[in-house]
Amino acid sequence: MSTIVFPGVDDPFAELDVEAMAAPELIHIRIQQRNGRKMITTVQGIPEKYELKQILKAFKKTFACNGCIVNHYEYGEVIQLQGDQRETVCEFLLQAKVADKEQLKVHGY
């Protein structure tokens, strides 16, 4: 099998940036059922360059709900909020420019 050699080109993939081609980190927003009609909203995957405590503080003040940061064995640090806050969390993260619309992944019914 012969290889094709282009004159003047050593590596055709030399200019490609592998990190730019990688998929952006997704922020997963999930809802979990608790007792009866009670629910928890979890936010996982916020980039490490942002301070989770400050984001949680802003969530609690803006949404008038309680919340905390939990260390999950698989997902790392996860923000938990009381109630169904999926839409409001998405709007907040977009307005604060923490994430793009393509980075947000909403789970639940």
FILUMMI-322264 format. One record per residue (C-alpha): x negated, y, z; residue in one letter. Coordinates in steps of 0.25 Angstrom, whole numbers, always signed. Layout:
N
<r u="X" v="Y" w="Z" resn="A"/>
...
***
This chain:
109
<r u="+0" v="+0" w="+0" resn="M"/>
<r u="-6" v="+13" w="-4" resn="S"/>
<r u="-5" v="+26" w="+4" resn="T"/>
<r u="-1" v="+39" w="-3" resn="I"/>
<r u="-11" v="+50" w="-1" resn="V"/>
<r u="-7" v="+65" w="-3" resn="F"/>
<r u="-19" v="+74" w="-7" resn="P"/>
<r u="-22" v="+84" w="+4" resn="G"/>
<r u="-13" v="+78" w="+14" resn="V"/>
<r u="-19" v="+70" w="+25" resn="D"/>
<r u="-7" v="+68" w="+34" resn="D"/>
<r u="+7" v="+71" w="+29" resn="P"/>
<r u="+12" v="+71" w="+43" resn="F"/>
<r u="+2" v="+80" w="+50" resn="A"/>
<r u="+10" v="+92" w="+50" resn="E"/>
<r u="+22" v="+86" w="+57" resn="L"/>
<r u="+24" v="+89" w="+71" resn="D"/>
<r u="+29" v="+76" w="+78" resn="V"/>
<r u="+34" v="+83" w="+90" resn="E"/>
<r u="+43" v="+92" w="+82" resn="A"/>
<r u="+48" v="+80" w="+75" resn="M"/>
<r u="+52" v="+74" w="+88" resn="A"/>
<r u="+67" v="+75" w="+92" resn="A"/>
<r u="+69" v="+86" w="+102" resn="P"/>
<r u="+72" v="+81" w="+117" resn="E"/>
<r u="+86" v="+79" w="+119" resn="L"/>
<r u="+94" v="+85" w="+131" resn="I"/>
<r u="+104" v="+74" w="+135" resn="H"/>
<r u="+117" v="+80" w="+142" resn="I"/>
<r u="+125" v="+68" w="+148" resn="R"/>
<r u="+137" v="+67" w="+157" resn="I"/>
<r u="+139" v="+57" w="+167" resn="Q"/>
<r u="+152" v="+53" w="+174" resn="Q"/>
<r u="+152" v="+53" w="+189" resn="R"/>
<r u="+164" v="+51" w="+198" resn="N"/>
<r u="+178" v="+53" w="+192" resn="G"/>
<r u="+177" v="+65" w="+183" resn="R"/>
<r u="+164" v="+70" w="+189" resn="K"/>
<r u="+152" v="+71" w="+179" resn="M"/>
<r u="+138" v="+74" w="+178" resn="I"/>
<r u="+130" v="+81" w="+166" resn="T"/>
<r u="+116" v="+77" w="+165" resn="T"/>
<r u="+106" v="+84" w="+156" resn="V"/>
<r u="+93" v="+77" w="+152" resn="Q"/>
<r u="+81" v="+80" w="+143" resn="G"/>
<r u="+79" v="+95" w="+146" resn="I"/>
<r u="+65" v="+98" w="+142" resn="P"/>
<r u="+55" v="+99" w="+153" resn="E"/>
<r u="+51" v="+113" w="+149" resn="K"/>
<r u="+64" v="+118" w="+156" resn="Y"/>
<r u="+66" v="+118" w="+171" resn="E"/>
<r u="+77" v="+108" w="+174" resn="L"/>
<r u="+80" v="+115" w="+188" resn="K"/>
<r u="+82" v="+128" w="+181" resn="Q"/>
<r u="+91" v="+122" w="+170" resn="I"/>
<r u="+99" v="+115" w="+181" resn="L"/>
<r u="+101" v="+128" w="+189" resn="K"/>
<r u="+106" v="+135" w="+176" resn="A"/>
<r u="+116" v="+123" w="+173" resn="F"/>
<r u="+121" v="+124" w="+188" resn="K"/>
<r u="+123" v="+139" w="+187" resn="K"/>
<r u="+129" v="+139" w="+173" resn="T"/>
<r u="+138" v="+127" w="+174" resn="F"/>
<r u="+142" v="+129" w="+189" resn="A"/>
<r u="+139" v="+114" w="+192" resn="C"/>
<r u="+129" v="+107" w="+201" resn="N"/>
<r u="+117" v="+99" w="+195" resn="G"/>
<r u="+104" v="+92" w="+198" resn="C"/>
<r u="+91" v="+87" w="+192" resn="I"/>
<r u="+90" v="+72" w="+192" resn="V"/>
<r u="+78" v="+63" w="+189" resn="N"/>
<r u="+83" v="+52" w="+180" resn="H"/>
<r u="+74" v="+40" w="+178" resn="Y"/>
<r u="+75" v="+40" w="+163" resn="E"/>
<r u="+79" v="+54" w="+159" resn="Y"/>
<r u="+70" v="+62" w="+169" resn="G"/>
<r u="+76" v="+74" w="+175" resn="E"/>
<r u="+91" v="+76" w="+172" resn="V"/>
<r u="+100" v="+87" w="+175" resn="I"/>
<r u="+114" v="+83" w="+181" resn="Q"/>
<r u="+125" v="+93" w="+182" resn="L"/>
<r u="+139" v="+91" w="+188" resn="Q"/>
<r u="+151" v="+90" w="+178" resn="G"/>
<r u="+151" v="+89" w="+163" resn="D"/>
<r u="+142" v="+100" w="+158" resn="Q"/>
<r u="+138" v="+94" w="+145" resn="R"/>
<r u="+142" v="+106" w="+136" resn="E"/>
<r u="+138" v="+117" w="+145" resn="T"/>
<r u="+124" v="+111" w="+147" resn="V"/>
<r u="+123" v="+110" w="+132" resn="C"/>
<r u="+127" v="+125" w="+130" resn="E"/>
<r u="+117" v="+129" w="+141" resn="F"/>
<r u="+105" v="+122" w="+136" resn="L"/>
<r u="+108" v="+127" w="+122" resn="L"/>
<r u="+110" v="+142" w="+127" resn="Q"/>
<r u="+97" v="+141" w="+136" resn="A"/>
<r u="+90" v="+135" w="+124" resn="K"/>
<r u="+85" v="+123" w="+132" resn="V"/>
<r u="+89" v="+114" w="+120" resn="A"/>
<r u="+94" v="+114" w="+106" resn="D"/>
<r u="+108" v="+108" w="+102" resn="K"/>
<r u="+100" v="+96" w="+96" resn="E"/>
<r u="+93" v="+93" w="+109" resn="Q"/>
<r u="+106" v="+92" w="+117" resn="L"/>
<r u="+113" v="+78" w="+118" resn="K"/>
<r u="+126" v="+77" w="+125" resn="V"/>
<r u="+130" v="+64" w="+130" resn="H"/>
<r u="+144" v="+60" w="+136" resn="G"/>
<r u="+158" v="+59" w="+131" resn="Y"/>
***
